[in-house]
Amino acid sequence: MSKLKLCPFCGSVVITPCNHNGKNATCINNSCPIRYLRMDVILWNTRPIEDKLQTDNKRLLDIFNDECAIGAKRDAELKEALSEIEVYHSGRP
């Protein structure tokens, strides 16, 4: 059996296999709106929208990190150029 995902309604980590040879799952959080719903484990773990969002978030985070690296490199180049300009204007070799 694969690891069960968190409850999509309450986010509870308290999700457990129940009857039927461990092939069904249910949230055992008493305040969860699907507390008494039993679902096949494969169906429980099938979250196409959530999976796509996680994939998109990872892609965007990679783009953000790449842009930050480019920005840091450009910042270092500009600081170096500024120090050269300051040296030129101060008359020091």
TIVO-2410 file (N, C-alpha, C; in nm, 3 decimals):
# residues 93
REC num residu      c1      c2      c3 atome chaine
REC   1      M   0.084  -0.119   0.000     N      A
REC   1      M   0.000   0.000   0.000    CA      A
REC   1      M   0.088   0.124   0.000     C      A
REC   2      S   0.050   0.223  -0.079     N      A
REC   2      S   0.127   0.347  -0.085    CA      A
REC   2      S   0.091   0.436   0.035     C      A
REC   3      K   0.178   0.534   0.059     N      A
REC   3      K   0.155   0.628   0.169    CA      A
REC   3      K   0.032   0.712   0.137     C      A
REC   4      L  -0.056   0.726   0.236     N      A
REC   4      L  -0.177   0.804   0.215    CA      A
REC   4      L  -0.148   0.953   0.223     C      A
REC   5      K  -0.213   1.029   0.136     N      A
REC   5      K  -0.200   1.174   0.138    CA      A
REC   5      K  -0.287   1.231   0.250     C      A
REC   6      L  -0.263   1.357   0.283     N      A
REC   6      L  -0.343   1.425   0.384    CA      A
REC   6      L  -0.488   1.436   0.336     C      A
REC   7      C  -0.577   1.454   0.430     N      A
REC   7      C  -0.718   1.470   0.395    CA      A
REC   7      C  -0.735   1.597   0.312     C      A
REC   8      P  -0.803   1.589   0.198     N      A
REC   8      P  -0.820   1.707   0.113    CA      A
REC   8      P  -0.917   1.810   0.170     C      A
REC   9      F  -0.992   1.773   0.273     N      A
REC   9      F  -1.090   1.864   0.329    CA      A
REC   9      F  -1.043   1.933   0.456     C      A
REC  10      C  -0.973   1.858   0.543     N      A
REC  10      C  -0.931   1.920   0.669    CA      A
REC  10      C  -0.780   1.926   0.683     C      A
REC  11      G  -0.706   1.859   0.594     N      A
REC  11      G  -0.561   1.860   0.599    CA      A
REC  11      G  -0.503   1.776   0.711     C      A
REC  12      S  -0.587   1.695   0.770     N      A
REC  12      S  -0.544   1.614   0.884    CA      A
REC  12      S  -0.442   1.509   0.842     C      A
REC  13      V  -0.343   1.489   0.929     N      A
REC  13      V  -0.246   1.383   0.906    CA      A
REC  13      V  -0.299   1.251   0.962     C      A
REC  14      V  -0.413   1.258   1.027     N      A
REC  14      V  -0.472   1.139   1.088    CA      A
REC  14      V  -0.566   1.073   0.988     C      A
REC  15      I  -0.506   1.007   0.892     N      A
REC  15      I  -0.580   0.933   0.790    CA      A
REC  15      I  -0.535   0.789   0.802     C      A
REC  16      T  -0.627   0.700   0.802     N      A
REC  16      T  -0.591   0.561   0.828    CA      A
REC  16      T  -0.663   0.465   0.735     C      A
REC  17      P  -0.597   0.357   0.699     N      A
REC  17      P  -0.670   0.253   0.626    CA      A
REC  17      P  -0.777   0.194   0.716     C      A
REC  18      C  -0.887   0.155   0.659     N      A
REC  18      C  -0.991   0.091   0.740    CA      A
REC  18      C  -1.022  -0.045   0.681     C      A
REC  19      N  -1.138  -0.094   0.703     N      A
REC  19      N  -1.177  -0.231   0.664    CA      A
REC  19      N  -1.145  -0.266   0.519     C      A
REC  20      H  -1.185  -0.380   0.476     N      A
REC  20      H  -1.169  -0.429   0.339    CA      A
REC  20      H  -1.022  -0.448   0.304     C      A
REC  21      N  -0.947  -0.518   0.389     N      A
REC  21      N  -0.807  -0.553   0.364    CA      A
REC  21      N  -0.717  -0.432   0.343     C      A
REC  22      G  -0.745  -0.321   0.407     N      A
REC  22      G  -0.661  -0.203   0.398    CA      A
REC  22      G  -0.668  -0.133   0.263     C      A
REC  23      K  -0.770  -0.162   0.184     N      A
REC  23      K  -0.781  -0.100   0.052    CA      A
REC  23      K  -0.864   0.028   0.056     C      A
REC  24      N  -0.927   0.056   0.169     N      A
REC  24      N  -1.006   0.179   0.183    CA      A
REC  24      N  -0.942   0.269   0.287     C      A
REC  25      A  -0.969   0.397   0.275     N      A
REC  25      A  -0.915   0.495   0.369    CA      A
REC  25      A  -1.028   0.586   0.413     C      A
REC  26      T  -1.011   0.644   0.530     N      A
REC  26      T  -1.106   0.742   0.580    CA      A
REC  26      T  -1.033   0.839   0.672     C      A
REC  27      C  -1.081   0.960   0.680     N      A
REC  27      C  -1.025   1.057   0.772    CA      A
REC  27      C  -1.090   1.033   0.908     C      A
REC  28      I  -1.010   1.027   1.011     N      A
REC  28      I  -1.067   1.001   1.143    CA      A
REC  28      I  -1.072   1.127   1.230     C      A
REC  29      N  -1.056   1.243   1.167     N      A
REC  29      N  -1.072   1.370   1.239    CA      A
REC  29      N  -1.222   1.391   1.262     C      A
REC  30      N  -1.264   1.398   1.386     N      A
REC  30      N  -1.407   1.407   1.419    CA      A
REC  30      N  -1.476   1.529   1.362     C      A
REC  31      S  -1.403   1.637   1.336     N      A
REC  31      S  -1.468   1.758   1.283    CA      A
REC  31      S  -1.458   1.768   1.131     C      A
REC  32      C  -1.404   1.667   1.066     N      A
REC  32      C  -1.390   1.669   0.921    CA      A
REC  32      C  -1.526   1.641   0.853     C      A
REC  33      P  -1.557   1.716   0.746     N      A
REC  33      P  -1.685   1.695   0.679    CA      A
REC  33      P  -1.697   1.559   0.610     C      A
REC  34      I  -1.586   1.493   0.585     N      A
REC  34      I  -1.595   1.361   0.521    CA      A
REC  34      I  -1.557   1.249   0.618     C      A
REC  35      R  -1.575   1.274   0.746     N      A
REC  35      R  -1.536   1.181   0.852    CA      A
REC  35      R  -1.583   1.039   0.826     C      A
REC  36      Y  -1.702   1.020   0.778     N      A
REC  36      Y  -1.758   0.886   0.763    CA      A
REC  36      Y  -1.747   0.831   0.621     C      A
REC  37      L  -1.684   0.904   0.533     N      A
REC  37      L  -1.668   0.860   0.395    CA      A
REC  37      L  -1.552   0.763   0.385     C      A
REC  38      R  -1.576   0.646   0.326     N      A
REC  38      R  -1.469   0.551   0.300    CA      A
REC  38      R  -1.440   0.553   0.150     C      A
REC  39      M  -1.311   0.554   0.118     N      A
REC  39      M  -1.272   0.568  -0.022    CA      A
REC  39      M  -1.156   0.473  -0.052     C      A
REC  40      D  -1.154   0.420  -0.172     N      A
REC  40      D  -1.044   0.337  -0.216    CA      A
REC  40      D  -0.914   0.417  -0.205     C      A
REC  41      V  -0.807   0.351  -0.157     N      A
REC  41      V  -0.679   0.418  -0.135    CA      A
REC  41      V  -0.627   0.483  -0.263     C      A
REC  42      I  -0.638   0.415  -0.375     N      A
REC  42      I  -0.590   0.472  -0.503    CA      A
REC  42      I  -0.670   0.598  -0.536     C      A
REC  43      L  -0.801   0.592  -0.518     N      A
REC  43      L  -0.884   0.709  -0.544    CA      A
REC  43      L  -0.852   0.821  -0.444     C      A
REC  44      W  -0.830   0.784  -0.317     N      A
REC  44      W  -0.795   0.881  -0.214    CA      A
REC  44      W  -0.670   0.960  -0.252     C      A
REC  45      N  -0.572   0.889  -0.304     N      A
REC  45      N  -0.444   0.951  -0.338    CA      A
REC  45      N  -0.443   1.017  -0.476     C      A
REC  46      T  -0.550   1.004  -0.552     N      A
REC  46      T  -0.557   1.064  -0.685    CA      A
REC  46      T  -0.604   1.208  -0.672     C      A
REC  47      R  -0.512   1.302  -0.697     N      A
REC  47      R  -0.542   1.444  -0.684    CA      A
REC  47      R  -0.482   1.517  -0.804     C      A
REC  48      P  -0.542   1.506  -0.921     N      A
REC  48      P  -0.480   1.564  -1.040    CA      A
REC  48      P  -0.459   1.715  -1.031     C      A
REC  49      I  -0.552   1.788  -0.972     N      A
REC  49      I  -0.537   1.934  -0.962    CA      A
REC  49      I  -0.424   1.967  -0.866     C      A
REC  50      E  -0.423   1.900  -0.752     N      A
REC  50      E  -0.317   1.923  -0.653    CA      A
REC  50      E  -0.180   1.886  -0.710     C      A
REC  51      D  -0.174   1.773  -0.781     N      A
REC  51      D  -0.047   1.730  -0.841    CA      A
REC  51      D   0.002   1.831  -0.944     C      A
REC  52      K  -0.090   1.884  -1.026     N      A
REC  52      K  -0.052   1.983  -1.126    CA      A
REC  52      K  -0.003   2.111  -1.059     C      A
REC  53      L  -0.072   2.154  -0.953     N      A
REC  53      L  -0.029   2.275  -0.881    CA      A
REC  53      L   0.109   2.257  -0.821     C      A
REC  54      Q   0.136   2.140  -0.766     N      A
REC  54      Q   0.269   2.114  -0.709    CA      A
REC  54      Q   0.376   2.117  -0.818     C      A
REC  55      T   0.346   2.060  -0.934     N      A
REC  55      T   0.440   2.061  -1.046    CA      A
REC  55      T   0.463   2.205  -1.094     C      A
REC  56      D   0.355   2.281  -1.108     N      A
REC  56      D   0.367   2.421  -1.150    CA      A
REC  56      D   0.446   2.503  -1.048     C      A
REC  57      N   0.419   2.480  -0.920     N      A
REC  57      N   0.491   2.553  -0.815    CA      A
REC  57      N   0.640   2.523  -0.820     C      A
REC  58      K   0.676   2.397  -0.842     N      A
REC  58      K   0.817   2.360  -0.849    CA      A
REC  58      K   0.883   2.429  -0.969     C      A
REC  59      R   0.814   2.430  -1.083     N      A
REC  59      R   0.867   2.495  -1.203    CA      A
REC  59      R   0.886   2.644  -1.179     C      A
REC  60      L   0.788   2.708  -1.118     N      A
REC  60      L   0.799   2.852  -1.091    CA      A
REC  60      L   0.909   2.883  -0.989     C      A
REC  61      L   0.925   2.796  -0.891     N      A
REC  61      L   1.032   2.815  -0.793    CA      A
REC  61      L   1.169   2.802  -0.860     C      A
REC  62      D   1.181   2.708  -0.953     N      A
REC  62      D   1.306   2.693  -1.028    CA      A
REC  62      D   1.335   2.819  -1.110     C      A
REC  63      I   1.234   2.873  -1.176     N      A
REC  63      I   1.251   2.996  -1.254    CA      A
REC  63      I   1.291   3.111  -1.161     C      A
REC  64      F   1.224   3.123  -1.048     N      A
REC  64      F   1.255   3.229  -0.951    CA      A
REC  64      F   1.399   3.218  -0.904     C      A
REC  65      N   1.443   3.097  -0.869     N      A
REC  65      N   1.581   3.078  -0.823    CA      A
REC  65      N   1.682   3.112  -0.931     C      A
REC  66      D   1.651   3.075  -1.056     N      A
REC  66      D   1.739   3.111  -1.167    CA      A
REC  66      D   1.749   3.261  -1.183     C      A
REC  67      E   1.635   3.330  -1.174     N      A
REC  67      E   1.634   3.475  -1.187    CA      A
REC  67      E   1.710   3.541  -1.072     C      A
REC  68      C   1.698   3.486  -0.952     N      A
REC  68      C   1.772   3.541  -0.837    CA      A
REC  68      C   1.922   3.526  -0.859     C      A
REC  69      A   1.964   3.412  -0.912     N      A
REC  69      A   2.107   3.390  -0.939    CA      A
REC  69      A   2.158   3.489  -1.044     C      A
REC  70      I   2.078   3.510  -1.148     N      A
REC  70      I   2.114   3.607  -1.252    CA      A
REC  70      I   2.123   3.747  -1.192     C      A
REC  71      G   2.026   3.782  -1.108     N      A
REC  71      G   2.025   3.912  -1.044    CA      A
REC  71      G   2.145   3.932  -0.952     C      A
REC  72      A   2.182   3.828  -0.878     N      A
REC  72      A   2.297   3.838  -0.788    CA      A
REC  72      A   2.426   3.858  -0.868     C      A
REC  73      K   2.437   3.788  -0.980     N      A
REC  73      K   2.556   3.803  -1.065    CA      A
REC  73      K   2.561   3.946  -1.122     C      A
REC  74      R   2.448   3.995  -1.168     N      A
REC  74      R   2.441   4.130  -1.225    CA      A
REC  74      R   2.472   4.235  -1.117     C      A
REC  75      D   2.423   4.212  -0.997     N      A
REC  75      D   2.449   4.304  -0.886    CA      A
REC  75      D   2.598   4.311  -0.857     C      A
REC  76      A   2.665   4.196  -0.856     N      A
REC  76      A   2.810   4.194  -0.832    CA      A
REC  76      A   2.884   4.269  -0.943     C      A
REC  77      E   2.840   4.250  -1.067     N      A
REC  77      E   2.903   4.321  -1.180    CA      A
REC  77      E   2.886   4.473  -1.166     C      A
REC  78      L   2.766   4.514  -1.126     N      A
REC  78      L   2.740   4.657  -1.110    CA      A
REC  78      L   2.821   4.716  -0.995     C      A
REC  79      K   2.835   4.644  -0.886     N      A
REC  79      K   2.916   4.692  -0.774    CA      A
REC  79      K   3.062   4.707  -0.815     C      A
REC  80      E   3.110   4.613  -0.892     N      A
REC  80      E   3.249   4.621  -0.940    CA      A
REC  80      E   3.265   4.742  -1.032     C      A
REC  81      A   3.172   4.762  -1.122     N      A
REC  81      A   3.178   4.877  -1.213    CA      A
REC  81      A   3.171   5.008  -1.135     C      A
REC  82      L   3.087   5.013  -1.033     N      A
REC  82      L   3.075   5.133  -0.952    CA      A
REC  82      L   3.205   5.163  -0.878     C      A
REC  83      S   3.269   5.061  -0.825     N      A
REC  83      S   3.395   5.085  -0.755    CA      A
REC  83      S   3.502   5.135  -0.852     C      A
REC  84      E   3.501   5.084  -0.977     N      A
REC  84      E   3.595   5.134  -1.078    CA      A
REC  84      E   3.569   5.281  -1.110     C      A
REC  85      I   3.442   5.317  -1.118     N      A
REC  85      I   3.405   5.456  -1.146    CA      A
REC  85      I   3.449   5.545  -1.030     C      A
REC  86      E   3.428   5.500  -0.906     N      A
REC  86      E   3.468   5.578  -0.789    CA      A
REC  86      E   3.619   5.598  -0.787     C      A
REC  87      V   3.694   5.495  -0.821     N      A
REC  87      V   3.840   5.505  -0.827    CA      A
REC  87      V   3.879   5.606  -0.935     C      A
REC  88      Y   3.816   5.601  -1.049     N      A
REC  88      Y   3.846   5.693  -1.160    CA      A
REC  88      Y   3.820   5.838  -1.117     C      A
REC  89      H   3.705   5.860  -1.053     N      A
REC  89      H   3.669   5.997  -1.014    CA      A
REC  89      H   3.750   6.049  -0.897     C      A
REC  90      S   3.805   5.961  -0.818     N      A
REC  90      S   3.886   6.007  -0.704    CA      A
REC  90      S   4.029   6.041  -0.747     C      A
REC  91      G   4.065   6.002  -0.867     N      A
REC  91      G   4.197   6.031  -0.919    CA      A
REC  91      G   4.303   5.931  -0.874     C      A
REC  92      R   4.261   5.830  -0.804     N      A
REC  92      R   4.357   5.727  -0.763    CA      A
REC  92      R   4.374   5.624  -0.874     C      A
REC  93      P   4.496   5.575  -0.888     N      A
REC  93      P   4.518   5.474  -0.994    CA      A
REC  93      P   4.458   5.340  -0.957     C      A
***
